[in-house]
Amino acid sequence: MLKNFEFIKKITEAHGPAGSEDEVRNIIREELNDICSSFDYDNLGSIICRLSENKKIKVAVVAHMDEVGFLVERITKEGYIRVYQLGGIDPVIAQNNIVEIKTYLGSKIKGILSSDTSSKETKIGNLYVDIGCQSEDEVKKLGIEIGDSITFATQTQYLDSKNIIAKSWDDRVGCILGIELLKKFKNIELNCDLYFIGTVQEEIGTRGGKTSINKLQPDIIINLDVATAKNTLGSKELGRNYGEGPCFVIADKLALGNKVLLKEFIKSAQKIESKYQLDFLKGGGTDNGPGSNSGHGIAGLSVVLPVKNCHTPYTILNENDFLLEEFVRSLDEEILNKIYSYKK
């Protein structure tokens, strides 16, 4: 599905830390404007894109639009900018990289994220952005204010023919796959009412996953995300191998994957002879957590792609085809009845 590099570059380079997802949301709306029958939003800013209508089963493919980043916390009298962390960022890795500050009026200013101490001792409180100004007034004249958003300014590029570097694969790859899925099924009759939801503020507490799913109340949730690969130097765990296909998440800290959906995904993978992996996210959760706990409860499953250097300026993704197409084709009332068989 990752074939249009021009679009990949556009959406992954978009400025979109938690709470400032406007650019990403606008890109999604523009890309699906002639594909979807309708658009809706929750009150936090998540976008709900509806492909088809008048079907019994509502299926939501979910991916978060936000990336890790910072906010302007304080401007010093010397013209440096102290930062507030948005999401899980290692300050040692983050320092000495180019970042982009976006003002309330939309101006973008580049700077270097630096530390006031040695790299090994660096904490978030040691980080500051140097934009070349020499006073607080000089910074403010550029329109920079407390609360403005900051992201890494990495340019998306191929590492080789199969591996792509970007700052925001978490989770713009999920957004790309959701968009491409709706395009694929534009003129194909499905047995379900298919939606793509781009959620907000996942990196600071899976907030948009809760509000958007509460609004839509689908029957099934398929959550798309990424997770750090384990087959790298220094890793002591097995599984979630980079380049070996998507992972179906059996359990994480926020949710248990629905067993029927898990079996159906495995069946779809085997049907097309595609690689897949089974996984446990022991360190955290995804939007499937608040999503599956919405309303009276909703059957959900997370599907994650292994990446390298997650939550850094240079996350690496391997171009693996996803299994969503075959799975979505198979969704019908029979599967829904299996999921909720205890209601009979």
N, C-alpha and C positions, 0 to 999 in steps of 0.2 A: 504493500500500500504506500510505502514511502518513495514515491516516484517523482513528484513535482518539487525539485529542489528550490525553485524560486519561491514557492509558497512555504516550504519548510523554513527557509531563511527568513521570510517575512514574519511568520508567527513566532518563531523561536527567538528572534531578535527584538520582538515587541517588548515594551516596558510594561511589566505587569506583576509587581510584588503584591502580597496580600493587601487588600483594601484599595488597590489601584489597578484593577484589571480592565479598565475601560478600553485600552487599545486592543487587547486580545478579544474582548467581547465584540467590538466593532468589526474586527477581521472575520470572526466566525459568522456574524450576521450578514456581512457582505458576501462571503463565500457561499452561504446557503440561501441567500435571498430568493433565488429562482428555483430552489430545490424543495424547500419546506412549504407546507400549507399554512403554517402559522408560527408565531413566536410569542413567548411570554417570559416573564421575569419574576423572581422573588424580590423581596424588599431589601435584600443585601446586594443584589446586582447579578445573581446567577442568571444565565440565559437558558431557556427551555425551548428547543427547536423540534417542532412536530413534523414528521414526514408525511404520514398518511392518517386518514380519519375513518371513523365508522367501523372500527374493529373492536372485538370484545376485549382482547388481551392488550394491556398497556405495558410495553417494555421500554425501560429507560437505560440507555448507555450513558455512563457518567464519567467525566474526567474533570479535574480541576484546572482552572485557567491561571491561577497565581503561581508565582515562583518565590523562592527565598530571596530576601533582600534586607533593606534597612530603611529607617526613617531618619531625617535630620532631627537630632535631639537638642543640640546646642551649637551656637556659633561663638567661637572664642574671640576675644578682642584682637588676637593676632591674625584672624581670618581663616582659622581652621574649623572644620565641621565635625563635631562628635556625632556618633550614630547610635541608633536604637535598633536592636536585632529583630528581624521578622523571619521566624523559622529556624531550623537547626543548621547553623553555620559554624564551622570550625574557624576561629579567628586566626589561627596560625596559617591555615591554608588561604584564607581570604585576603590577607594583607599583600601589599605590593602588586595589586591588580588595578586595572582601569575600571572605574565605575561611572555610572550616569545618574545625575540628579535631575529629576523632573519637577518643575515648579507647578504651582497651582494653575497658572495660566498656560502651561504646556511647553515652556522653554526647556531645553535640555543642555546641561552643562557637564562636561567630562572632568574627572579628577582622578587622583591616585589614592587608593585606600592604604594608609600607612599606619604604623604603630609607634607609640612613644616609649617602647621598651624593647628588649631583645626578643627575637622571634619566638624562642622557646617558651618565654614567660607571658606571651601575649594573651590577654583576655579581651572580651568584647569591649570593655570599658577603656582599653588602651587604643582602640582603633579611632582613626580620624581621617577625613577626606581633605586632601590638599588640592585646591583648584587654582592655585597660583596667586590668590589674593593675599594682601598684607594687613587687612583690617576687617573688622566686623561690618563696617559701613560699606566697604567695597563688595563684600559678599552679598549684602542686602540689596545693593544697587542692581545686582543681576537678577533680582526677583526671588532669591532663595529665602525660604521661611522655615521656621520650626514646623516639623510634620511633613515636609516634602519627602517624596519617595526616592529611593536609591536602589539601583540594580547593578549587577556586573554588566560590562559593556562588550562582552565577547562577540566576535563575529563568527557566525555559524559557517563551518567548512568541513569538507571531507578530509578525514585522516588518510583513508585509502578508498578503494572502490566500494567497501561495505560498511565502513565505520565513520560516523559523523560526530563532530564535536559541536556542542551548543551549551549555552548557559542555562537553558530552561527546559531540558527534556522532561524534567519533573514539573509539570506534567503536560507539556505541550504535545508530546507524542500521543498521549491519550486523546487530546483535542483533535489532532490530525486524523487519527484512526476513526474517531467518531464522525468527523466531517465526511471522510472518504466512504464510510459505511452508508451514510444517508445518500450520498451521490450514487453509489452503486445500486441502491434499491429504488431509485427515483421512478423508474418505469417497470418495476417488477412487482407482481402481486405477492403480498405477504399475508401470513395468517395472524399478524399482530399489528397493533398500532405502535409504530416505532418512533422513539424520541431520542435526541441527543441533548444532554444537559451539561453545560460548561459551568462549573461551580466556582465560588469565590472563597477565599480565606481558608483553604484547606491546611496550609502550612502553619497556621496559628491556632488550630483547633477544630478542623473539619466542620466549619460553621455553615458554609453554603450547601454542603451535602445534606444537612438537616433541614434547612429552610426550603430548599428547592424540592426535595422529595416530599416534604410535608405538603407543599402546594400541589404537586402533580398527583401524588398517591398512585404510583404505578403498581402493577402486579408482580413485576420482576425487575431487579436491578442488576446490571452488568457494569461493574466499576473497573475502569482502566487506569493503571498507574505504573510507576516504576519502582524498583528497589535495587539496592546495592548488590552486585554480583559477589559470590563467595569464592569463585575459583580465581582469585587474584593473590599476588604475593602478600604474605602477612596474615591472610585469612586462616582461621583455625576451624571453620565450619565447612560442611559439605552441602551440596545442592545449590540451586539457583545459579547455574553455570552460564556465564556470558557467552552469547552466540549459539545457545542450544535451545532456543525457542521460548515462548511465553510460559509463565508459571501460573498455575491455578492455585489460589490460596485457600488452603483448608481451614486455617484459623489465624487470627491475629489478636492484638490486645483489645480490639473493639468489637469484633464480630466473628462468628463461625460461618464459613461458607455453606450455602445450602447444598445438601447432599445430592439432590436430584439434579440441580444445575451442574454440579461437579461431574456427575456421571455423563450428562449430556455433552458437556464440553469435551470430555475424554473420548466419547463416541465420535464426535465430530472430527477430532484430531486423527483418530485411527482411520476414519473413513477416507480422509484425504492424504493419509500416510505422512502426517506432519509431526515434527518434534514438539514435545510439550514436557513440562516439569510440574511436580507437585511441591507446594511450598508452605511454610509457616513464617509469618512475620512476627518474630518474637520481640522486636524492639519498638513496635508502634502499630498504627492502624491506618485505614484509608476512609474515604467517604462512604464505603459500604457499611461502616459501623453506625453512624447516625442515620444513614439512609435506611438500613434494614430495621432500625428501631423506631422509625417514623410511624405515626398513626397507631394502628393495631399490630404493626409488624409486617415486614415485606421480605420475601425471599430474595437473597442477593448473593453474588459471588464476585470476588475481586480477581482480576487477571492482570498480572504485572510483568513488565519486561525487565530483565536484568540490565543494569547499566554500570559503568565504571565512573568513579569520582562524583558520585551523587552529591548535590548541594554544594558544588564548587563552581568556579567560572568555566570549567572545562569538563563537562560531563560527556562521556562517550557512549554512543548507542550503536548496536549492530543491527543492520537492516534485515529483520526477520519478518516474514509474512505473518499476519495475524490470523486467528481461526474464527473471527467473528462472523464472517459471511456465511459459512456453512452452518454455524450454530443458529444464527437468526432465521435462516430459511426453515429450520426444523421446529421453530416455536409454534405451538398450537394449543388448543384447549386440552388435548390429551396430556401434554407435559404439565400444563397448569394444574390439571386434576391430580397428577402424581405429586406435585409439590404440596398441594393442600388437601391430600387424600383424607387426612384425619378429620376434616370437616363434614365428611359424608355421614 
